[in-house]
């Protein structure tokens, strides 16, 4: 039976630009999806902008535009940046959609009718100046645990404590700076504890990484708490059915955006929505960061259980990005936006570097600038691009651009590349991209060593046909390696395909042996990174951040 997969990445919030930290997830997901498609798997990749909440409303107000205008502009910017880094969604949508509203209301109604929604009065901060309720992130004050100043209403960056907004000392509105008043309001809660046992079973059934399952066990042991799924108006979002001024909290309709984006695709392409969301015959994979595990490993599957939908097959959870071993910093210029990176450096260098670092677990990965430069120059350019460049240019300039049957002495080298297929495939499937890259580089070393040993640049002087066979063997090695590289650096491989005059490569291409042919025009595959370009990128980032303080 043909494998069918629906894959998603976490929805980027429509209140900011895509940066290199975000790109860890989207590049990781895209590599995995491209690998599946390369194998002939029926794999669909859907995502959307997360568009609701108070921050969107406040920013739109400050800019003198509507929230709808703001999210439309951010949608275009996000798609531009994803396209620059070759993240290829099958559908990129918005949570502010008719589909998302319909699913949010339907799921809520099912949970309510099943007895999983409670209503109770809560005390909240209200700003009389701005005439709005203040959610956690719109309150600032002194931490009630350690006394650190200027902390959020729900957690302290200084000591890591979490607390209720009403516990914050000397609270003030983050918008106007004035102290809020306290008011009572009815809120709607999802009774998460109703699903404690099925959730525990789901978590322990291999759907999350073992380290994450162990972390989740702490929350089960403490007892799952009811989840506040409502916000008072004014609020940019969907109104809760049967209420006058209550809205779904953004985190309720955000994951539902996975369903809405896929439904939008189904309506345009004829796919069967229920085959993916009501049946376990297909697979559902969510790629997320470890900071949103609670929502995706507890709230989201519980919502799906309560509303009669299937639960995810797998949560692929990654860690954070550090730069030179430290958190990304605006002052140091390492909080780099995708657009700024693409202005100064080739996006495929970041794809390659992330792949060389990413494993299947939630460990953080580090973008070490010197290592990034060295690995790009020595591996991507020195080993992979150089193999194609040396052979193709010589065939083109000295041998009329014609290849022939590969040198028989290269048979062992070519066999080694082919027989690595199963192991490299296993690395891709398990998201051990770092191991795949390592093995590809070992094979590229062997191909480059073959060239060094045969020295076709010498043979061409006395025996052009022997040199043609040697160069053709190197180009065949490059073609095979390109199959393995295609999920990681697709633009690089597209240039190789054109140069080698072969049809678009798939995993099945590893078993093929294309005959003699006329090469296409050589295109430069990758450039060495000049450290000055990296310094300019960091300087521009720091200056831009300083200008927007």
C-alpha positions in Angstrom: 0.0 0.0 0.0 1.3 3.4 -1.0 2.4 5.5 2.0 0.5 8.8 2.4 1.8 11.5 4.6 0.6 14.9 5.7 3.4 17.0 7.1 3.3 20.4 8.9 5.6 22.9 10.5 4.5 25.1 13.3 2.7 28.2 12.1 4.9 31.4 12.1 3.3 34.3 13.9 2.2 37.1 11.6 3.7 39.8 13.8 7.3 39.5 12.8 9.8 38.5 10.1 11.3 35.0 9.6 14.7 34.7 11.1 17.5 32.1 11.0 16.1 30.5 14.2 12.8 29.9 12.6 14.5 28.5 9.6 15.9 25.5 11.5 12.4 24.1 11.6 11.3 24.9 8.1 14.5 23.7 6.5 14.4 20.5 8.6 10.8 19.8 7.6 11.5 20.7 3.9 14.4 18.3 3.7 12.4 15.5 5.2 9.4 16.2 2.8 11.7 16.4 -0.2 13.3 13.1 0.7 9.9 11.4 0.9 8.9 12.8 -2.5 12.2 11.8 -3.9 11.4 8.2 -2.9 8.0 8.4 -4.6 6.0 8.7 -1.4 2.7 10.6 -1.6 3.7 13.4 0.8 1.9 16.8 1.3 3.4 19.7 3.2 1.0 22.3 4.6 1.5 25.4 6.7 0.0 28.8 7.4 0.5 32.1 9.1 -0.7 32.2 12.7 -2.7 35.5 12.5 -4.8 36.0 15.7 -4.2 37.6 19.1 -3.6 40.9 20.9 -0.1 41.6 19.5 -1.5 41.6 15.9 -4.3 44.0 17.0 -1.9 46.4 18.8 0.6 46.5 16.0 -2.0 47.2 13.4 -3.4 50.0 15.5 0.0 51.5 15.9 0.6 51.4 12.1 -2.8 52.8 11.3 -4.0 49.8 9.3 -6.4 47.0 9.9 -5.3 43.6 11.3 -6.3 42.1 7.9 -4.0 44.5 6.1 -1.2 43.7 8.5 -1.5 39.9 8.1 -1.8 40.1 4.4 1.5 42.0 4.2 3.2 39.6 6.6 1.9 36.6 4.6 3.6 38.0 1.4 6.9 38.6 3.3 6.9 35.2 4.9 6.3 33.5 1.5 9.1 35.6 0.0 11.6 34.5 2.7 10.6 30.8 2.6 10.9 30.8 -1.2 14.4 32.3 -1.0 15.4 29.3 1.2 13.7 26.8 -1.1 11.1 25.8 1.5 8.5 24.3 -0.8 5.0 24.1 0.8 2.2 22.4 -1.1 -0.1 24.9 0.6 0.7 28.0 2.6 -2.4 29.5 4.1 -3.7 31.6 7.0 -5.5 30.9 10.2 -7.8 33.9 9.5 -9.8 31.9 7.1 -13.3 30.5 6.7 -12.0 27.0 6.9 -10.2 27.7 10.2 -13.3 29.4 11.7 -15.5 26.4 10.7 -13.1 23.8 12.2 -12.5 25.9 15.4 -16.3 26.2 16.0 -17.0 22.6 15.2 -14.2 21.3 17.5 -15.3 23.6 20.3 -18.9 22.5 19.9 -17.9 18.8 20.1 -15.8 19.5 23.2 -18.6 21.5 24.8 -21.3 18.9 24.0 -19.0 16.2 25.4 -18.8 18.0 28.7 -15.2 19.1 28.3 -15.7 22.8 28.6 -16.1 24.7 31.9 -17.0 28.3 32.5 -15.8 30.2 35.6 -15.1 33.7 36.7 -11.4 34.9 36.7 -9.7 38.0 37.8 -7.8 39.9 35.1 -5.9 43.0 34.5 -7.6 45.7 32.5 -6.1 48.9 31.1 -8.6 51.7 31.3 -6.4 54.0 29.2 -6.2 51.6 26.2 -9.7 50.1 27.0 -8.5 46.5 26.7 -7.9 43.4 28.8 -4.2 42.7 29.2 -3.0 39.1 28.4 0.2 37.8 30.0 2.6 39.3 27.5 1.0 42.8 27.8 1.7 43.1 31.5 5.2 44.1 32.8 6.3 44.3 36.4 8.5 42.9 39.1 8.8 39.1 39.5 7.1 37.9 42.6 9.7 35.2 43.1 13.1 36.9 42.7 12.2 40.6 42.4 13.6 41.1 38.9 12.3 44.2 37.3 10.5 44.5 33.9 9.3 40.9 33.6 6.3 39.5 31.8 3.0 38.8 33.5 3.3 35.0 33.3 7.1 34.2 33.6 10.4 35.6 34.7 13.4 35.6 32.3 15.7 36.1 35.2 14.9 33.2 37.4 12.7 31.1 35.1 9.7 31.1 37.5 6.1 31.0 36.3 3.2 32.6 38.1 -0.2 34.1 37.6 -0.5 37.6 36.2 -2.3 38.7 39.3 0.9 37.8 41.3 3.1 40.3 39.4 4.4 43.1 41.6 3.7 46.7 40.5 2.2 45.7 37.2 1.8 48.1 34.4 0.4 48.0 30.9 3.1 47.2 28.3 1.3 49.5 25.8 0.8 52.7 27.7 2.9 52.0 30.9 0.0 52.9 33.3 -1.0 50.5 36.1 -4.0 48.4 35.2 -7.1 47.7 37.3 -8.5 44.3 38.2 -11.8 43.1 36.9 -13.7 39.9 37.0 -14.8 38.1 33.8 -16.2 34.7 32.8 -13.7 32.6 31.0 -14.0 29.3 29.1 -11.8 26.4 30.0 -10.9 23.1 28.3 -10.9 20.3 30.8 -7.6 18.7 29.8 -7.5 16.3 32.7 -10.5 14.5 31.1 -8.0 13.1 28.6 -5.1 12.3 31.0 -5.1 8.5 30.5 -5.5 8.4 26.7 -2.9 11.2 26.5 -0.4 9.3 28.7 -0.9 6.2 26.5 -0.4 8.2 23.3 2.8 9.9 24.6 4.2 6.5 25.7 3.4 4.8 22.4 6.3 6.3 20.4 4.7 9.4 19.1 7.3 11.7 20.7 11.0 11.5 21.4 11.8 9.6 24.6 13.4 12.7 26.2 10.1 14.6 25.6 8.0 11.7 26.9 10.0 11.8 30.1 9.4 15.5 30.4 5.7 15.2 29.8 5.6 12.6 32.6 6.3 15.4 35.0 3.2 17.2 33.9 1.1 14.1 34.2 2.4 13.5 37.7 1.6 17.1 38.8 -1.9 16.7 37.3 -3.1 18.3 34.1 -4.8 21.7 34.6 -7.7 23.2 32.8 -6.7 25.4 29.9 -8.1 28.9 29.5 -9.2 28.9 25.8 -11.0 32.3 25.8 -10.1 36.0 25.7 -12.3 39.0 26.2 -12.8 41.5 23.4 -11.5 43.6 21.8 -9.5 40.8 20.3 -8.5 39.9 16.8 -9.8 36.3 16.4 -12.9 34.1 16.1 -15.8 34.7 18.5 -16.8 31.7 20.6 -20.2 30.4 19.5 -23.1 31.5 21.7 -21.2 34.5 23.3 -21.2 38.2 22.7 -17.7 39.3 23.4 -15.6 36.2 24.0 -13.0 35.0 21.5 -11.0 31.8 21.1 -7.5 32.2 22.5 -5.0 32.2 19.6 -3.5 28.9 20.7 -6.8 27.1 20.3 -7.2 28.0 16.6 -3.5 28.0 15.7 -3.0 24.2 15.5 -6.4 23.9 13.9 -4.7 25.9 11.1 -3.0 22.6 10.0 -6.5 21.2 9.3 -7.7 24.4 7.6 -4.7 24.7 5.3 -5.0 21.0 4.3 -8.8 21.5 3.7 -8.1 24.4 1.5 -5.7 22.2 -0.5 -8.2 19.4 -0.6 -10.9 21.7 -2.0 -8.5 22.8 -4.8 -7.1 19.4 -5.7 -9.7 16.8 -4.8 -7.9 15.1 -2.0 -10.0 13.4 0.6 -9.7 15.3 3.9 -11.2 12.6 6.1 -8.6 10.1 4.8 -6.0 12.1 6.6 -7.8 13.4 9.7 -10.2 10.5 10.4 -8.1 7.5 9.5 -4.9 6.0 10.8 -4.2 4.5 7.4 -2.4 7.8 6.5 0.4 9.5 8.5 0.3 12.9 10.2 3.7 14.4 11.2 4.1 17.8 13.0 7.5 19.4 13.1 7.8 21.8 16.0 10.2 23.4 18.4 10.6 22.1 22.0 9.2 25.4 23.4 5.7 24.5 22.2 5.6 20.8 23.2 3.0 21.4 25.9 0.5 22.6 23.3 1.2 19.9 20.7 1.7 16.9 22.9 -1.2 17.6 25.4 -3.7 20.2 24.3 -3.7 19.4 20.6 -4.1 15.6 20.7 -6.7 16.0 23.5 -8.7 18.4 21.4 -8.5 15.9 18.5 -9.6 13.0 20.7 -12.5 15.0 22.1 -13.7 16.1 18.6 -13.5 12.7 16.9 -10.3 13.2 14.9 -7.2 11.1 14.7 -4.1 12.0 16.6 -0.6 12.7 15.1 1.6 9.9 14.1 4.7 11.7 15.1 5.9 14.9 16.7 9.3 15.7 15.3 10.7 18.1 17.9 13.9 20.1 17.5 15.9 22.3 19.8 16.8 26.0 19.7 19.4 27.7 17.6 22.4 29.3 19.2 25.0 31.4 17.4 28.6 30.9 18.5 27.3 29.0 21.5 25.1 31.9 22.7 21.4 32.8 22.3 20.7 34.9 19.3 21.4 38.5 20.2 20.0 41.7 18.7 22.9 43.8 20.1 25.6 41.4 18.8 23.9 41.2 15.4 23.3 37.5 15.5 19.4 37.8 15.5 19.6 37.6 11.7 16.5 37.8 9.6 16.1 35.5 6.6 16.0 38.4 4.2 19.3 39.8 5.5 21.0 36.4 5.3 19.8 36.0 1.7 21.1 39.5 0.8 24.6 38.7 1.9 25.0 34.9 1.5 23.6 32.0 -0.6 20.6 30.5 1.3 21.7 27.0 0.3 24.8 27.3 2.5 22.5 27.6 5.5 20.4 24.6 4.3 23.6 22.6 4.0 25.0 23.7 7.4 21.7 23.0 9.3 21.5 19.5 7.7 25.1 18.9 8.8 24.1 19.6 12.4 20.5 18.3 12.7 19.6 15.0 14.4 16.3 13.5 15.5 16.1 14.8 19.0 15.3 18.1 20.8 19.0 19.1 21.4 19.9 22.7 20.5 22.1 23.2 17.4 24.8 25.9 17.2 25.6 28.1 14.2 29.3 28.5 14.8 30.3 31.2 12.4 33.9 30.0 11.8 32.7 26.4 11.4 29.9 27.5 9.1 32.4 29.2 6.8 35.0 26.4 6.9 32.4 23.7 6.3 30.8 25.5 3.4 34.2 26.2 1.8 35.7 22.7 2.4 32.7 20.5 1.9 30.0 22.2 -0.1 32.5 23.9 -2.4 35.7 22.0 -2.0 34.3 18.4 -2.1 30.9 18.5 -3.8 30.9 21.4 -6.2 34.5 20.9 -7.1 33.9 17.4 -8.2 31.4 18.5 -10.8 33.3 21.6 -11.7 36.6 20.0 -12.5 35.2 17.2 -14.6 32.5 19.0 -16.5 34.6 21.9 -17.4 37.4 19.7 -18.8 34.9 17.6 -20.8 33.3 20.8 -22.1 36.5 22.7 -23.0 38.8 19.8 -24.1 36.6 17.0 -25.2 33.7 18.6 -27.1 31.3 18.2 -24.1 30.7 14.5 -24.9 30.8 11.8 -22.2 31.4 8.1 -22.6 31.1 4.9 -20.6 32.8 5.4 -17.2 36.3 4.1 -16.7 36.0 0.4 -15.6 38.6 1.1 -12.8 36.0 3.4 -11.2 33.5 0.5 -10.8 34.3 -0.1 -7.2 34.0 3.6 -6.3 30.6 3.9 -8.1 29.4 0.7 -6.5 30.2 2.1 -3.0 28.1 5.2 -3.7 25.2 3.1 -4.8 25.3 0.6 -2.0 25.2 3.4 0.5 21.6 4.1 -0.5 19.8 2.1 2.2 21.9 3.6 5.0 21.6 7.1 3.8 17.8 6.6 3.3 17.6 5.4 6.9 19.3 8.5 8.1 16.9 10.8 6.2 13.9 8.8 7.4 15.0 9.1 11.0 15.9 12.8 10.6 19.6 12.0 11.3 20.5 14.5 8.6 23.9 15.0 10.1 24.8 11.4 9.6 23.6 11.5 6.0 25.8 14.6 5.3 28.8 12.9 6.9 28.4 9.8 4.7 27.8 11.8 1.5 31.1 13.7 2.2 33.0 10.4 2.7 31.7 9.2 -0.6 32.6 12.5 -2.3 36.1 12.1 -0.8 36.4 8.8 -2.5 35.3 10.2 -5.9 37.7 13.1 -5.6 40.5 10.7 -4.6 39.8 8.7 -7.8 40.3 11.9 -9.8 43.5 12.7 -8.1 44.9 9.2 -8.7 43.9 9.0 -12.3 44.8 12.6 -13.1 42.8 13.0 -16.4 44.3 16.5 -16.8 47.6 14.6 -17.5 46.1 11.7 -19.5 44.2 14.1 -21.8 47.6 15.2 -23.3 48.4 11.7 -24.6 45.2 9.6 -24.4 42.1 11.8 -24.7 39.7 8.9 -24.7 41.1 7.5 -21.5 40.7 10.9 -19.9 37.1 11.1 -21.2 36.4 7.8 -19.5 37.9 9.0 -16.2 36.0 12.3 -16.3 32.8 10.5 -17.2 33.3 8.2 -14.1 33.7 11.3 -11.9 30.5 12.8 -13.4 28.6 9.6 -12.8 29.8 9.7 -9.2 28.5 13.3 -9.1 25.2 12.3 -10.5 24.7 9.6 -7.9 25.8 11.9 -5.0 23.4 14.5 -6.4 20.5 12.1 -5.7 21.5 12.1 -2.0 22.0 15.9 -1.9 18.7 16.8 -3.6 16.6 17.1 -0.5 19.2 19.2 1.2 20.3 21.6 -1.6 17.8 21.4 -4.4 19.0 24.4 -6.3 22.5 23.0 -6.4 21.2 19.7 -7.7 19.0 21.4 -10.3 22.2 23.0 -11.8 24.0 19.6 -11.7 21.0 18.0 -13.6 21.2 20.7 -16.3 25.0 20.4 -16.5 24.9 16.6 -16.8 22.0 16.7 -19.2 19.9 14.2 -17.2 16.2 14.2 -16.3 15.2 15.4 -12.8 16.7 12.9 -10.4 14.8 10.7 -8.1 15.8 7.9 -5.7 15.2 5.5 -8.6 18.0 7.3 -10.5 20.5 5.4 -8.3 19.7 2.2 -10.3 20.0 3.9 -13.7 23.1 4.1 -15.8 22.7 6.9 -18.3 24.8 6.4 -21.5 27.1 8.8 -23.3 25.6 12.2 -23.9 26.3 15.9 -24.7 26.7 17.9 -21.5 24.8 21.1 -20.9 26.4 24.4 -20.1 28.2 24.4 -16.7 26.7 26.8 -14.1 28.6 27.8 -11.0 27.2 25.6 -8.2 28.4 27.3 -5.1 30.9 30.0 -4.0 33.3 30.1 -1.2 32.1 32.3 1.7 34.2 35.4 2.3 34.3 36.1 6.0 33.8 39.8 5.1 30.3 39.0 3.8 29.4 37.4 7.1 30.8 40.4 9.0 28.8 42.7 6.8 25.6 40.7 7.4 26.1 40.8 11.2 26.9 44.6 11.1 23.8 45.3 9.1 21.7 43.2 11.5 23.1 45.0 14.5 22.5 48.4 12.9 19.0 47.6 11.9 18.1 46.4 15.4 19.6 49.5 17.0 17.5 51.7 14.6 14.3 50.0 15.7 14.8 50.1 19.4 
